[in-house]
Amino acid sequence: MDSDNQKKILILGGGFAGISVLQQLQKIFKNNKSVKISLVNEDNFFLFTPMLPEIASGIIHPSDISIPLRTFCKNEKFYQAKVSAIDIKNKLVAITRAFDGKVKVLDYDYLVIALGSTTNYFGNKRIEKNSFTMKTIQDAIAIKSHVIHMMEIADQEDDKTVREKLMTFVVVGGGFAGVETVGELNDFVKESARHFYRNINQDDIKMVLVSANGGILPELDPDIAKKATESLQKSGIRIIPNTKAVDAGNDFVFLGNGESVPCSTIIWTAGVTIDSVVSGLDCEHKAGKIVVDSHLRIPKYENVFALGDCAAITDTKTGNIYPPTAQHALRESKIVSHNLRSAITGKVQDKEFNYESKGMMAVIGKRNGIASVFGYKTSGTIAWVIWKTYYLTMLPTFEKKCRVAMDWTVNLFFKRDITLVGKIKKKSLNEFNITTLDDVLFKDERQATKQNS
């Protein structure tokens, strides 16, 4: 097939939305050499983000929920690079390689934008500097290491005031990420203190959840959110509603209600924003997100689709924007894939996106969860089992399903690992001098040739 006659599909983003589009296009255009598919992502792996809090609490191993993107790319081209510019008028995308900053320009016939979102600190540099977040696999690993480090120091500390500060953990954000993070850490710290850190009393441990709303989990039905609140409070977690974190330092967080909480750990899960590459596109936006039509296309650009966290998709029934969840991203990907098939082959009619959520759920502690599925509300162990079962089936590969299931099983019978891995040396290379590198690699060979001659 002449490359000039190929239809080029370029997918930006390797999260739930991007990978699902890729997998479905692989089925649609299987063995079709007239279609060339490429994928760009900053990391070289897909991350199953719903289980990030379980990495931070030592239940599962980081590699068990991260899958190399090349596993999904059978005959497709993969670029590990950051998307640095998108020119939708001229059908060009600039990508920058982190290794040496080299810029490459890719052209396309059809573009799929699924770049997700990033952490939003709302311009508060002090909170950004002094807090962790729960967005990437590096975040979860860093939190786990930091928490273990705090327990090690606290166990050696005789001053009760200092020990309590070391053992105070503040999570900012009352949504799913914040609630699941504080629930996992609460179990992790209290179990570890009970089994390994005997100088740390349970009374020294303070878990605080700060929510800007009147309660937690505003996405859920008020009744089920109330049960979650009661369950967290029963487990010893203090919930501070109707306030925001407005300042932070190394050993405190200052709240909008005037309270200053002494602590050594702040985890920020209070908001996300859209990358400037997306929010700066020459098209209509809503809160930085790309406004798309019912076919998930950008109006005036029939060859450009957007979905996932970075797309503003209106629910025609309610007039609201669909929530940025994995559940919705997967459904959106089916519409994008179908409509790409329609555009390229002309054999099917376009479809509109219209989806009603099947439910929402969250894990709020060991063997404890809340769920609202198909209108049925439940909490406790049953909801915990539903969450585990649903997300286990959602993992993309059979290997990872087995690994996570084994992690969960082991966690039921054994204590969590508190190994503290120290700093890992990382070599940074900004640029290669190709001539010098070539000389080094072939120096011995050239010397041997000279001697033989």
N, C-alpha and C positions, 0 to 999 in steps of 0.2 A: 504493500500500500504506500503510495506517495504521501510523504508527510504533509505536503501542501494541501492534500485533500482530506486529511484527518480533522475531525472535530475535537478540539481540545477543551477538556473540562478541568478546571483548576479549583480545588477545594482548599480553603484556608481555615485551618483549625483541626486539631485531632482529639477533640473531646467527644461527648456523646453524640452531638449533632453531626459533626464532620465524619466520624468513623461510621456512623449508621448510614449516612448518604453513600460513602465509599462502598460499603458492603452490599448495599442494594443495587448500586450501579454495576458492580461486578457481576451480579446475577442477571441484570437486564442486558448488559452488553458483553456477556461471556463469549470469548473467542471472536469478538467483533473488532477487527483491526482498523476499522474506520473511525474508532473512538479512542482517544488517548486521555487517560485520567492521571492527574498529578495531585499530590497532597503536600501541603506545607504546614509545619508545626514547630514551635520553638523547642519543645522537648522531643526526644525520640521515642516517647512512650505515651500510651493512653493511660489515664489515671481514673480509677473508679472512685470518684470523690465522696460518695455517701459513706464510705468506710474509713475516711481519714481520721476521725476521732478514735477509732479502734487501733490505729497505729500509734497515736499519741499516748494511749493507755496501755500499750504493750500486749494487746490481744492478738493482733495479726502482724505478720512481717511485711515491710514495705514492698518487697518484690511480688507479694501475692496479689496485690491489687494494681500493679503497674505492668502493662503489656507492651512490648516493643511494637512500634507502629509498622515496622517492616514485616511483622507477623501477618498483618492485615493486607499489606501491599503485595499482591501476587505478581502481577505484571505491570503494576502502576509505579510511577516515579515518586520517590519520597525525598523531600528537602527538609533537613533539620536547619531551620533558620527563622529569624523573626521577620514578620511582615512589616516593612518600614514605610511603604507607600502604596496606594491603590489609585489608579487612573482609570475610572470606569468609562470615561469618554473615549479613550484610545485603546481600551482593553489591555492594559498593562499592569503588572504588579511587581514592585521592587521588594526583594527579600535581602536581608543582611545576615551573613554568617557570623555567629558569635566568636568563632575560633580566631579569625583575623580581620573581621569587619568588612570582608569582601561583599560587594553588592552585586546581585544578579537580577536581571529583569526578565520576567516570564510573561509571555503573551497567552491569550486564551480566546476561545469562542464563547464559552459559558463559564461563569464564575459563581462559586458557592461560598458565601461568607458565613463562617461559623466560629468566630474568634472568641466567643465567650465574654467573660468580664474579669476585672481586676479589683483588688481591695480598694475601698474608698475610705480615706481618713478625713474627708471633708476639709482638707487643707490644714489639719492640725498636725504640725510637724513634731511637736513634743510627744504626742501619743504615738505617732508613726515610729519615732525613734525608740521609744521605751516599751513597746508592746510586741507580742507575737501575733500572728494571724493563723487562720486555718483554711488555707486555699490550695497549697501545693504539698507534695510529698516531703519536700525539704522543711516546710513549716511543721508538719506533724512530727518528723524526726527530731527537729530542734526543740519542740515543746517537751517531748518525752525525755530527752537528754537533760534539759533544764530542770524539769520536775525532779528527776532522780538526783541531780546535783543539789537541789535545795534540800531534799531529804537527808542527803549525806551530811551537809553542813549543819542542819538543824539537829541531827542526832548527836553531834559533838558540842552543841551550844548549851551552856548552863543557864544563860540569862533567858528567863521565860518570855520577856517582852520581845527580844530579838528572835527567839524560836518561833513565836506566834507570827511575827512579820514574815519570816521565811516560809511559814506554812499557810499563809493566806494567799489564795488564788482568786483573781477577779476576772470573770469573763464578761465582756461587754457585747450585748446583742441578744435579744430574746427570741430570735428566730430559730429555725431548725439547727443550724450550725452551732449556735451558742448553747442551746439546750442540750444537744447531744454531747458537745464537748465537755460542759461542766458535769454532766452525769457520769461520763466515762472517767474523767479525772478524779471525781469524788470517790468512786470505787477503787481506782488504782492507788491513790494516795493512802486511803484509810486501810486497805488490805495490806499494802506494803509496810505501813507503819506498825500494824498489828503483828506481822510475821517477822519483819527484819529490823525495824528501827525502834527499839524498845525504849529509847529515851524520848521518843515523841509520843505524847499522850493524844488520844483522840480529841480531847478538848482543845488542843493546840491547833488543830486543823480547821481552817475556815474557808469555805467555798462561797463565793459571792457571784450572783448573776444580776447584771444591771440591764434593765430594759427601758427603752424610751417610750414604750407603749404602756397602757394601763395594766397589761399582763404579759404573758409569754405566748408564743406560737399564735400570732394573730391570723395566720392562714387557716387555722383549724376552727371547727365548731367550738363556741364558747364553753360548752359542757365538757368536751374532751380536753380542752386547754386547761380548764379548772382542775380536772383530775391530775393532769401533768404537774400543775403548780403544787397541788397538795402532796403529790408523791415526792417531788424534789425537796419540798420543805420537810417532809417526814424523814428524809435521808440526811437532813442536816444542812441543806443548802439554803442560804439566805437570798431571797429575791427582792431586789430594789426596783419597783416599777416607777413609771412616769418621771424618769430622770435620765440624763446623758452624762457620759464621761467628758469633761471639758479640759482636763489637764492631767499630765502624768509625769513622774520622774522615775528614778531608779528604784525608789522604795515607797511610792505612794501613787494613788489615783485620786484625782479631785473630781467630785460629781457636781452636777448642776444644782442639786438641792442644798449645796453648801457643805456636804460631808466630805471629809478626806479619809480615805481608807488606806492604812499602812499595809503594804504588801510587797512581795518580791516578784510576783508574776502577774502580768496583765495580758489577756488574750483578747484580741479585737475581732469580732465577727459582726460588726454593726452596719456594714453596708458594702455595696459593690458599685463599681463604675465601669464605663466602657472605654476601651483604649482609644486614644486620640486619633489613631489611624482610621478607626471606624466612625467616631463622632465628627471627624473632619471631612468626611466624604461629601461630595457635591450632590446631595439628595436631602429629602426631608427626614428630620429626626424628632424623636420624642424622648426627653430625658437622656439624650446621647445615643439612644438606640435607633437603628435604621427602620424607618416606617416602610412596611411592605404591604402589598395588596393581599387579597384572599388566596391568591395562588402562590404567595410567598415570594413574589418578584418585587424588585424595586420599580415603582412607577417610572415610566420613560426609559427604563433600561430592561427590556424584556429578556435579556440574556444574563441578568444578574439576580441571584437568589440570596436571601439572608434568613437565618433561622437560629434558634437557640437563644442564649442570654443576650446577644447583641442585636436582636431583632424585636421591634415593637409590633406585635401581631394582635389585632383587635378581635376580641370575642364579640361576635355580632349579637349574641343573646344578651350580654350584660353591658357591652360598650367598654369594658375594661380590657387592659392588656393582659394577655395570657402570662401566667407566672413562669419564671425561669427555672423550671425543674427538668430533671432528666426524663421524666415521664412524658412531658410535652415535647422536649427536643426529639425524642425517638419517634413520636407521631408526626412531627413536622418533617422529619427526614423522609418519611414515606411519600409525602406530598411533593417535596422537592424532587425526589428521584423519579416519581411518576411524571411530573411535568417536564423534567429534562428529557425523558424518553419521548414525550409528546412533541417537544420542540425539535428533537433531532430526527426522529423517525416519521412523525406525523401519523402514526398508526393508532394512537389513542387520543382521547379528549383530555383536556386539562381538568384537574380536580381542585376544588377549593378546600382550604383547611378549616375544619369544624370539629372540635374535639371537646368532650366533657370529661373532666378528671374522674378517674375511677376511685380516687381516695388519696389520703395522705397519712403518713405514720412516722413515728420517731421512737428511737430507743432512749430511755431516760435513766438507765441504770442497769445493773446486772439482773438479768431475768425480769426486766421491767420495761414496758413500753406502752405507747398509746397509738391507737389506729382508728381511722374512719374510712371504711372501705365499702363501696356500693351502698352508702347510707347507713351501714351497720357500724356502731361505735363500740369499741372495746378497749380495755386497758389491762395492765398487769402482764402476767406470763404469756397469756394467749396472744396479746398484741406483740410481745417480744418475739414469739415464734413466727408470727405472720411477717414481721419485718425481716427476720433472718431468712426465712424461706423465700420471700419475694426478691430480696437483693442477691441472694445466692444464685437464683435462676437468671438474674440480670447480668451476671458476670459474663463477658464475651466468650471465654474459652473454657473447655472442659477441665483443662489442667488447673486453671486458677480456681474453678469451683471446688475441685478436690483439695487444693492447698488451703483455701479459706475454711472449708468444712473441717479439715484436720486441725487447723489453728483453734477454731471454736471448740472442738471436742477436747483438745488438750487443755484449754483454759478452764473447762468444767472440772477437771480433776487435779490440776497442778497450779502452783503459784506463778504469778507473772514474773517475767525476767526483769531484773533491776540492774543488769550490766550497764555500766556507764562507759561509753566509748568516748575517748578523748578527742582532741582536735585531729582532723585528718588533713594531711598535707596535700595541697592541690597545686599542680604546676600550671602556671598561666603562660600561654604563648599568644602574643598579639600578631606576630608576623613571621613568616618564613623567608629567609634569603635563599631562594631556590638554587642559585649558583653555588653558594657555600654548602648547602645541604648535599647537592650532587657531588661536590668535591669530597665531602666526608664519606659518603656512602661508597664511592668507587675509587677511593684513594689507594687502597691495597691492590685492587685489580690493575690500576694503571701502573703502579710501581712494578708489579710482576711482569707486565707486558714489556716495559722498558728493559728489564733485566734480561728477558728472553731474547729480545731483539739485539 
